[in-house]
Amino acid sequence: MKIRSTLTLIAITCGVAINFVQQSIPVQAQVPAPMPKKEQQAQCTSFATTGIKLIKPDGFDAAESFDGFQQTSTQSSVMAITMPGSFRKVTSSFNATQLKARGITLKSRENISIDGSKGILINLTQTAYGIEFSKWIVAFGNEKETKMVTATFPKNRSAKLSPILKSVVLTAKNDTTPPPALGSDLGFKIVPSPKVKLTRVIGKALMYTKDGTIPAKSPEDPLFVVARSFSQVEIADKKEFATRRISQQTSIKVNSVTSTDRIVIDGLDGYEIVAEAKDTASDTPITIYQVMLFDNKSYILIQGIVGTNVRDEYLPEFKAMARSFTQQK
């Protein structure tokens, strides 16, 4: 699969829809981001897995399920991720027309400089769970990877939170702290199939591909991801929620759900779903395997995606990997 299939999984967990299309929005000239005061620089929090460090906003706590900060009382967060793909290609993906089709409104985009690298600052609005949220996003990087910091907060709290969180994302800097071993800080683990290899962690998610690299060489190549939801959600109908989630794929069109079964893994109830779909870029038939496990107001999302021609080879591997999921207390 192309790199956007990787970003499909980021969109699932982060709630930001990204499409690789040419940018059609005029941008301003590049200006430097404001630098934090000297006394603030020493207070930067390191997120070694992402290679990013940030200043923690007052009143926010360190997040457990993602790299960043959260304030549960206001449903606000600041999240840092690093993804494969050149800065130029990734940042060209924020297109007003495409984002609008997914219920996201691009309010502004500005070229800036972040820690000596080219970057962008964008402002979005998006409705989720019946609440309209605003987002400040800073992205910067190079030809190999793109770093992104996203601040999310309810729009009705913009007067207080918007200027604070905008300034926080602009404190983003490169972090050279050695990262922990891949997958060692996630709070869960699985037993991988010998047919796939662990690739870099994006956010706090385990990701496996055929040869351990991204992007995959073919739309038929397997992709397997395990991630915990970033926010707590009241879910009235868990079966409907899981079924709807499998259809929310960027660059993939789900044609039919072929099976839905209840499942219990590591003491968590959930649903195991198999669906047939197509990769929209190549029209390649693909099979999606999904397990969603519910843990109070959060959930674990496990997804395997592979070409339908080789589903019989990989579907049993996906099922075995999902069933090996265990939480680490």
C-alpha positions, 0 to 999 in steps of 0.5 A: 500500500502507498504511504497514505494507507499508513496515514489511514491508521493515523486518521483512525486513532488521531481523528485527523483525515489526511489525503495525499493531493496537491495543495490548492490553498494560498499560503503566506510567506515563511516566518519564524515561530516564536521561541520560548523564553530561556526559563521555559526551554528547560521545562520542555517535556521529551517524547523520545519515541517521536523525536519531539519535545514540547512545553507543557501547558498549565493545567494539563497532565501527561497523557497515558494513551498517547505522546502528549498532554491532556486536560480531561475537564475540557476535553482538550489535548496536545498530541505529538506524532512522527510519521514516515513520508517527506514533509513536502508530500505530507503537508501538501495533503491538507486540502480544503476540498478534501478535508471538507468532504470528511467534515473538517474545515481548514481555517488557515495555513501559514508557512513557518520555521520550526527549530531550523526546519521548514514547517507549517501552522494550520488551524482546523475545525471538526465535529466529533461526538456532537461537539465542534472542536478546533485544532492547531497543528504544527508540522515540520520535517525532512524528506524522510519523515514528518513530525506533527503536533496537534492541539485539540479543544472545544471551539466554545472554549477558544477564547481561553484555550486557542491562544495558549495551545497555539503557543504550545504547538509552536514550542515544538523542537527536535528531541535527540533523546534516545527512544525506547525500544519499539513498542516497549512503552505502550501498555500492551503487547502481542505475539507477532506472526513470522510473516510480518515484521515490526516497523516504527511506532506511530503514536502509541501504536504497534504497526507491522508490515511484510518487510518492516518498512513503510510504504509497502511495495504493493497494495496487496502487502499486509499491514497490521496495527494495534492502537488504543483510543486516545479519548474516552467515549460513551458508546451505547451500541458497541456492535454498531460502533465497531461496524461503523469504524471498519468503514471509516477508511481513507483511500479504501472503499468497503464493499461489504461486511462478511462476518461480525462475531462477539469475541473476548480477549484478555478479559475484554469484550469486543467484536471481530469483523471481516470486510471486503473492500477495494484500494481506491488508488489501484482498484485492488481488492483487499480484505480488512480484519478488525477486532475492537475491544472495549475497556470502560470508556476506551477501546483497543483497535486491532486492524489487519489489511491485506490483498484479497488474493492472499487473504487465506495466507494472512487472515489466520495470522491476523486472527492469531495476532489479535488473540495474543493481545495482552495488557501490561499493568 
